Amino acid sequence: MSTVKIPSFPILEVNKFGHDSELFLWDTKKDEVVPSYLYYKPLAEASKCLVWKKKFKKRYTQQTVVTGKLDWYGHPVPAYTIQRTPHFLLSHQPTKIFRDGLAVEVNCSPVKCRAFMWNDFKTTLLKYEPMRMKEHHVFTTRPWVPITEKMIEKFPEDLKVLGCSPSRNAYINEGLTEQEMGVDPLKTLFRTSGSHLHMSFMRYNEASPLPSEEWYRFIALADLLIGVPFVYLFNDELEKKRRKLYGKAGEFRFQSSYGGLEYRVLSSRLWNHQASYSFFTGMWKFVLGGGRYGNMVRAYDPAWIPEIQQCINECDKELAKKLLPQVQLVADAGGAGRLAFIPSGGLPIENVLHAFEKKINEGVIKDARVWSEPFDPDGHTAFSDYMRQWNVQLC
């Protein structure tokens, strides 16, 4: 009697996760990008930001906020006055803010809490915003901006290169080959920004890294669970233009410094609202890093890959909508119900995305909200609370 050998997969549980995200500066009077070098130093000259020690600037203080919201237990969220971010809302780890090409990048320390990551990023932008920055210069999460040859002529040397080391692609030689960009930055009359998610895993580190045979599978799962729903929400011409150069399906890096992975597909619109941010980073932490990796690999059908690639690379919303049953299937195998803190039952992803889509159309999920709405509730008031507030059925 023959037996079928069931393949075994490692248990991948998140240790810490993080991000590196870039935002452009935008001139609302001229309707054009503001070069980062006007206000920010390059990474080599950037000092550590200790956000919990630094007060908000004058225009961000002395404002009382009446939330009008209910917490998870149905209790009113009290009014509060922001003068200085309470210590318990931050990771108490240093951050950095600096220019990375034409954009401004924020590096936060690795964390275990998604709310800390939101709050560290927000307070770094707010507290280390240059005193001399003009009021009509604002942060924007738009993923693609045009530039001119005249702008390039004025660039300092560090802006005359793209400054981006090679990426890998999960679908090319299973991610084992690094891919060069192959474009001339002095002849490329646009720039892009992104939000890259990082994850280190329990039992894996610099000395004992995640085996390379798992890179391809993990990133392919991320494309389905994060990349496809992201396209469902963010699929305008700017997103499409960005994907011609950056953020293609399967784009990632192996990070030898911690033996884990960096997912490089998402644009900076990750930071447009706490609820959508919490959903995508929850997929990253609780589902992909939730210890049920083997279950998801077994539920995933490689025959879906061509459509997943097309969906992400072309920002095809209709194809994203078509793929939602596959997203649901694999997310359930990964225990997606935990995103809503529900101990049993699935998470109806289509309901969630419809709610987000409605709020985008209503102008609630808007450009660079992480910066433009400094008195929003902190990152803890995120996915579950907003789903209740928006009357979204979660089970």
Long-range contacts (C-beta under 8 A, 24 or more apart in sequence): 8-294, 9-214, 9-217, 9-293, 9-294, 9-297, 10-210, 10-211, 10-214, 10-293, 10-294, 11-202, 11-203, 11-291, 11-293, 11-294, 12-201, 12-210, 12-214, 12-218, 12-288, 12-289, 12-291, 12-293, 13-201, 13-202, 13-203, 13-289, 13-290, 13-291, 14-112, 14-199, 14-200, 14-201, 14-202, 14-285, 14-288, 14-289, 14-290, 15-199, 15-200, 15-201, 15-202, 15-204, 15-260, 16-110, 16-111, 16-112, 16-199, 16-200, 17-110, 17-111, 17-112, 17-117, 17-197, 17-198, 17-199, 17-200, 17-281, 17-284, 17-285, 17-289, 18-108, 18-109, 18-110, 18-111, 18-117, 18-197, 18-198, 19-108, 19-117, 19-121, 19-195, 19-196, 19-197, 19-198, 19-270, 20-105, 20-106, 20-107, 20-195, 20-196, 20-198, 21-105, 21-106, 21-121, 21-193, 21-194, 21-195, 21-196, 21-268, 21-270, 21-271, 22-100, 22-103, 22-104, 22-105, 22-193, 22-194, 22-195, 22-268, 23-103, 23-104, 23-106, 23-125, 23-139, 23-140, 23-141, 23-193, 23-268, 23-271, 23-368, 23-371, 24-102, 24-103, 24-104, 24-139, 24-140, 24-142, 24-145, 24-191, 24-193, 25-104, 25-137, 25-138, 25-139, 25-140, 26-137, 26-138, 26-139, 26-140, 26-142, 26-145, 27-136, 27-137, 28-136, 28-137, 28-138, 29-136, 32-145, 32-146, 33-102, 33-145, 33-146, 33-147, 33-191, 34-137, 35-102, 35-151, 35-154, 35-155, 35-159, 36-99, 36-100, 36-101, 36-102, 36-103, 36-104, 36-159, 37-99, 37-155, 37-156, 37-159, 39-104, 39-130, 39-132, 39-133, 39-137, 40-97, 40-98, 40-99, 40-104, 40-130, 41-98, 41-99, 42-98, 42-99, 42-158, 43-96, 43-98, 43-99, 43-100, 43-105, 45-98, 46-96, 46-97, 46-98, 47-96, 48-94, 48-95, 48-96, 49-94, 49-95, 49-96, 49-97, 49-124, 49-127, 49-128, 50-94, 51-85, 51-90, 51-95, 51-120, 51-123, 51-124, 51-127, 51-128, 52-85, 52-87, 52-90, 52-92, 54-127, 54-128, 55-83, 55-84, 55-127, 56-82, 56-83, 56-84, 56-85, 56-126, 56-127, 56-374, 57-126, 57-127, 57-129, 57-131, 60-126, 60-374, 63-375, 65-375, 67-377, 67-381, 69-377, 69-381, 69-385, 69-389, 70-385, 70-388, 70-389, 71-381, 71-385, 72-341, 72-384, 72-385, 72-388, 77-377, 77-381, 82-374, 82-375, 85-119, 85-123, 85-378, 89-115, 89-116, 89-119, 89-378, 89-379, 89-380, 90-116, 90-119, 90-120, 90-123, 91-116, 91-117, 91-119, 91-120, 93-120, 95-120, 95-121, 95-124, 97-124, 97-125, 97-128, 99-158, 99-159, 100-163, 101-158, 101-159, 101-161, 101-162, 101-163, 101-164, 101-191, 102-145, 102-147, 102-159, 102-191, 103-191, 103-193, 104-139, 110-198, 110-200, 110-258, 114-277, 114-278, 114-281, 114-282, 114-285, 114-379, 114-382, 115-378, 115-379, 115-380, 115-382, 116-379, 117-281, 117-379, 118-274, 118-277, 118-278, 118-370, 118-378, 118-379, 118-382, 119-378, 119-379, 121-271, 121-370, 122-370, 122-371, 122-374, 122-379, 125-370, 125-371, 126-371, 126-374, 138-368, 138-371, 138-372, 139-368, 139-371, 139-372, 140-367, 140-368, 141-193, 141-267, 141-268, 141-269, 141-270, 141-271, 141-272, 141-367, 141-368, 142-193, 142-238, 142-268, 142-367, 143-192, 143-193, 143-194, 143-238, 143-239, 143-241, 143-242, 143-247, 143-267, 143-268, 143-269, 144-190, 144-191, 144-192, 144-193, 144-238, 144-239, 144-241, 144-242, 145-190, 145-191, 145-192, 146-189, 146-190, 147-189, 147-190, 147-191, 148-189, 149-189, 152-186, 160-185, 160-186, 161-185, 162-188, 165-253, 167-251, 167-252, 167-253, 167-264, 168-215, 168-251, 168-252, 168-253, 168-254, 169-248, 169-249, 169-250, 169-251, 169-252, 170-215, 170-216, 170-219, 170-220, 170-223, 170-250, 170-251, 170-252, 171-216, 171-220, 171-249, 171-250, 171-305, 171-309, 172-250, 174-212, 174-213, 174-215, 174-216, 175-212, 175-215, 175-216, 175-219, 175-250, 175-252, 175-254, 176-212, 176-215, 181-245, 183-245, 188-245, 190-241, 192-241, 192-242, 192-245, 192-246, 192-247, 192-267, 193-242, 193-267, 193-268, 194-242, 194-246, 194-247, 194-264, 194-266, 194-267, 194-268, 195-266, 195-267, 195-268, 195-269, 195-270, 195-271, 196-262, 196-263, 196-264, 196-266, 197-226, 197-262, 197-263, 197-266, 197-281, 197-284, 198-255, 198-258, 198-260, 198-261, 198-262, 198-263, 199-260, 199-261, 199-262, 199-263, 199-284, 199-285, 199-288, 199-289, 200-255, 200-258, 200-259, 200-260, 201-259, 201-260, 201-289, 204-259, 204-260, 205-258, 205-259, 206-256, 206-257, 206-258, 206-259, 207-259, 208-259, 209-254, 209-256, 209-259, 209-260, 210-254, 210-259, 210-260, 210-261, 212-254, 214-293, 215-252, 215-254, 215-261, 217-297, 217-300, 218-261, 218-288, 218-293, 219-250, 219-252, 219-261, 219-263, 220-250, 220-300, 220-302, 220-305, 220-308, 221-288, 221-293, 221-296, 221-297, 221-300, 221-330, 222-252, 222-263, 222-265, 222-284, 222-288, 223-249, 223-250, 223-265, 223-308, 223-309, 223-312, 224-300, 224-304, 224-308, 224-323, 224-326, 224-327, 224-330, 225-283, 225-287, 225-288, 225-327, 225-330, 225-331, 225-334, 226-263, 226-265, 226-266, 226-280, 226-283, 226-284, 226-288, 227-265, 227-266, 227-308, 227-311, 227-312, 228-308, 228-311, 228-312, 228-320, 228-323, 228-324, 228-327, 229-279, 229-280, 229-283, 229-320, 229-324, 229-327, 229-349, 229-353, 230-265, 230-266, 230-267, 230-270, 230-280, 231-311, 231-312, 231-315, 231-316, 231-317, 231-319, 231-320, 232-317, 232-320, 232-321, 232-324, 232-353, 232-357, 233-269, 233-276, 233-353, 233-356, 233-357, 233-360, 233-365, 234-267, 234-269, 234-315, 235-315, 235-316, 235-317, 235-320, 236-315, 239-267, 239-269, 239-315, 240-314, 240-315, 242-267, 243-312, 243-313, 243-314, 243-315, 247-312, 248-312, 248-313, 249-308, 249-309, 249-311, 249-312, 249-313, 250-309, 265-312, 271-368, 271-369, 271-370, 271-371, 272-365, 272-366, 272-367, 272-368, 272-369, 272-370, 273-356, 273-359, 273-364, 273-365, 273-366, 273-369, 274-369, 274-376, 274-377, 274-379, 274-381, 274-382, 274-383, 274-386, 275-356, 275-359, 275-365, 275-382, 275-383, 275-386, 275-387, 275-390, 276-356, 276-365, 277-370, 277-379, 277-382, 278-379, 278-382, 278-383, 278-386, 279-339, 279-352, 279-356, 279-383, 282-338, 282-339, 282-383, 283-331, 283-336, 283-339, 286-335, 286-336, 286-338, 286-339, 287-331, 287-334, 287-335, 287-336, 287-338, 287-339, 288-334, 290-334, 290-335, 290-338, 292-333, 292-334, 292-335, 293-334, 295-333, 295-334, 296-330, 296-333, 296-334, 298-333, 299-329, 299-330, 299-332, 299-333, 300-330, 301-326, 324-349, 324-350, 324-353, 337-395, 339-383, 340-383, 340-384, 340-387, 340-394, 340-395, 341-384, 342-394, 342-395, 345-395, 346-395, 347-394, 347-395, 348-393, 348-394, 348-395, 351-392, 351-393, 351-394, 352-387, 352-392, 352-394, 355-387, 355-390, 355-392, 358-390, 359-390
